[in-house]
Amino acid sequence: MPEEKNIPFERERYRIIAEHPCYSEKARHRFGRMHLAVAPKCNIQCNFCVRDFACVNENRPGVTMEVLTPAAALEKVKQSLSDYPFIKVIGVAGPGDPLANEETFETLRLVREEFPDITFCMSTNGLMLSEKLPELVKLGVATLTVTINAVDPEIQGQICDHINYHGKTYKGIDGAKIQIKNQLEGIEAAAKAGLVVKVNTVFVPGINDRHMVEIAKTIREREVYIMNIMPLIPQGAFAHIRAPTPEERQAAQDACEPYVRQMRHCRQCRADAYGYIDQDMTQMSEERRNIIKIQTKEDMEKAREILEKNGKEEA
């Protein structure tokens, strides 16, 4: 791409990163995101994943109070953006894998028609990424998170029990080889297509704890923008494995930082989270949400007054 034609693209990329609370730590207190829980089916089974629990006080990936239809998701977006205009990113993160659910694409189509300038974000295990990437690009998905817990099939085979790929089930190492190949090909293609790519890695003590740097080196070669090392939540088949200590996680982040930027402000969001990262409104009372709504409107009115005043003074 000629340099002069690349300038608008780079400016838009910078804007997207600067307004995305997961990609920019500075954005976390200024801009919000909204996850639409429209994707219940998953095509892999990780040994740490339990998706069948819903509670307003449960804060972990994959949890949602309800699965929305695409039409219901659109209505929720309309209401939320009206009440909380600081929300700049609309994403689909589950509770299953978004790319394994046609409802994901229908939801994005509906939202894009209504809000052509909103930033779209997607989270996936990457199994179907290469195949679905053209559709994501067509819909204008700008940021992409892929969970990669290993780039060695021997290690990934311990983390993921099985995958379902094109109607066939593959277990252990056989499934791991397919998944890793598809993930790496997918993130490389996504980065080349202009998407800003984040990789999530679940830190599992005793399994992939000494493998983090190898993951970081591998994803750096594929132009991944940022890496998020997430602590294991002991549950499911991994209920007997302890969570890493904060010190262990920080040591892994420090070791990977020379190879790829580290996200250190993650809160392991729910599949239906919305609002600021540090203020997930799915876990707030209606009274508290109303207070934020009022404060947001007051802040916008003050900002408008300042802009008008400055404009008159300059004139």
N, C-alpha and C positions, 0 to 999 in steps of 0.2 A: 504494500500500500504506500503510495507517495506520501512524503512527510506532511505536506500541506493538507492532504485529505485525512491524515491520521490525527490532526490536532483536535477536531471536534469530538472524535471518538475518545481520545484521552481525557478531554474535559468531562465528558459524560461519565466515563469510568471513575474519575476522581469524585464527581458528585455522588455517584452511587455508593462508593465506599464511605465518603464523608457523612452520608445520611443513614448508613446501615449500622445499627447498634451492635451487631455481632462482629462486623469487620473493622469498626473503628471504636476504640475505647472512649474517645472524646464524644462520640455520638450517643453513647448509652444514656446520658442524662438529658439529651436534647430531643432525640427522636425515638419513636416507638415502632414496634412491629406487631403483626397480627398473624397468628397461625390458624388456618382453616382446617378443621378435622373432618376431611371428606374422604379419606383413603383408608378403609378398614383392613383390606387384604394385604398380606405380605407373602413374598416368594422365597424367604429364607427363614431359618429358625436359629437365632443366636442363643447360646446357652445362658446368657444373662438377661434375656428379654422376656417380659411378661406383659402382655397387652390387654388383658381382660379385667383390669381393675380401674375403676373410676371413682374418684373422690375429690371434693373441692379442696381438701387439705393435702392431697398427695401431689408432690412436686417432683416429677421425674419424666424423662422422655417417654413418649408412647401413651401417656395417660390423657384421657379426655372425659368430660362429663357426658358427652353425646357425640354421635357421628352425624354430621350435617349433610343434607342433600345439596347439590350445586345451587339450586334456587334459594334455599335457606341460607347458604353461605353468602350469596350475593346480598341478601337483605341485611345480614349481619355486618357486612362490609360497609354498606350504605349508612347504617345507623352509627357504626363506630367511627367512620371518618368524619361524619357530621359532628359527633360529640367530642372526638379527640383528634383534631387535625394534625397533631404532632406525629401520628402514625404515618410513616412514609413507606413501609415495606409490608407487602402481603405475601405470606408464604404458605406452603403446604408441607407439613412435616410428619403426617401420619393420620391415625395411630399405626397403620401398616406402612408399606412402602408406596409412596405416591405414584411411582411409575408402573406399579402393578394394578392400578385402579383407573379406569376410564373416567370416573367422576372427577379426578384431578384435572384432567384436560378440559372437561366441560365447565368446571368451576372457573378455571383461568380464562377461558373464552368469554364467559359471562361477565367476569370482573373487568377484563380488558376492554370490552365494549362500553362499559359504564365509566371506567376510569382509565383512559388511554395513557396517562402519564405516571401511573403508580409503578413502583419498583416491585417486580416479582422475584420471589426467592423460592428455592426448592431444596428439599433434603431427600437423600436416597441412599440405599445400600450399593448402588452402582451396577447391579446385575444387568439391568436393561438399559443402561445409560446410553451406550453407543446407538442402540436401535431407536430410542426415543428422543435423542438429542435434536434431530431436525424439527420435530414438533415443538420442543421447548424453545428453540431459537425463533420459530415462527410466531409463537405466542409472546415473545419478548421477555423470557426469563433472563434476568441479568446476573443473579448470583446463585451459586450452586454449592450445596454442602454434600459431601460424599463421606460416608463412614467407612474408613479403612483401618482395620484393627491389626493387620499383618500383611506383609508382602512375601512371606514365606508360607507355602501351602501346609507345611508341617505344623506351623503355629496356628494358622487360620483354621485348620482342620480340628483343632482343639477348642476353638472359640465358637465356631458355627457348626451346629449338628448336621444340618442339611440345607440344600437349596432345591427349589423347584424351577426348572429352566426348560421352557418350551415343552411343557407337559410331562417331563421326566424328572424323577427325584435322584439327586446325587448326594451321597453322604461323605462326611469327613474330608479327606484330602482330595478326593475326586471332585467334590463340589467346590472346595477351596481353590483349586487350580482354575476352574472356570470363572469363579467370582473375581479373583485377583486379576486375571487377564482382562476381563470386561471392565473392571474398575479403572485400571491403569490406562487402557485404551480410551475409556470414556472421559476421564479427567483431562487427558492430553487433548482430545478432540474438542472438549468444552472450552478449554483455555484458548485454543487456536480460533474458536468461533467467537471469542470476545467475552465469554462469561467470566466473572470473578469467582474463583474456585476456593472453597474452604474444605479442609479435610478434618473430620472428627475421628479421634482414636480413643477407644475405651482402654484405660490402663488396667490390666488384669494381673495383679501380683502373682509371680510364679509361672506365668505363661508368656506374656509379651512384654514384660517390664524391661528386659534387656534388648528389646527389638525396636525401641522407639526411634533411635537415631537412624537405623536402616530405613524405617518408614519415611522419616524426614528427608533423607538423602534422595530417596526414590521419587517422592512427590515434588521435590525441588526441580528435578530434571524435567518435570511436566508442567512447570510454571504455576504451581499452586500458590495462591496469595498468602494464605494463613492456615495454621494448624491449631486445632483445639484438642488438647489432651484432657480427656474427661475421666474422672474417677469411677471405677466400677461401683455399681449399686448391687450388693450381694442379694441375689434373688434367683428364682428358677433353678436351673441345674447348677448354677454357680453360687447358690445360697451359702455354701460352706467356705467360700473363698472370701477373705477379708478385703475391705476396701483399702486402697493405698492411703498412706498418711499424706497430709498436706506437704510435708517435707519431701517425700518421695516424688510426688507429682511435680513440685517445683524443680527438683533436681532433673527430672526428665525434660521439663520445659527448657531449663537452662542448657541442657546438653543438645537439644534440638534447635535452639534459637540461631546458632550460626548458619543453619541450613534453610530454615523457613521461619517466617514471622510467627510468634506464638500468641494465641488468644488467652488471656489470663483472667478475663472478667465473666466467663460463662456461668450461667445459673441453671444449666440443664433443664431447659424449658419443657413445659407440657406441650402436647400436640394441639391444644386449644388456647395457648397463652396469647395474651395481647396486652399492649401498653408498653411501658418502659421495661427493660430487662430486670431492673431492681424493684419494679412495682407491677407484678403480674396481676392484672385486674380480675382474672378468673378466681383468685383467692381472696378477693376483697368483698366486703359487704356492699350492698347497693348504695347505702349512705356514703360510704367512702368513695365509690365511683362517681357519685353525683358531686361530691366536693371537688374532685379532680376536674370534672367537666366544667364546673363554675370557675375554678382557678384558671383553666385553659382559656376560656372565653375572656376573662378579665385580662390575662396576659396578652392575648391577641389585640384587644382593644387598646391597651397601653402602647403596644408596639405600633399600631396604626396611627395613634396620636403623635408619637415621636417622629414617624416617617413624614406625616403631613407637616408637622412643625418644621422639621429640617428642610423639607422641600420649599416651604414658604420663605424660610430664612435665606436659602440659596438663591431663590428667585429675586 
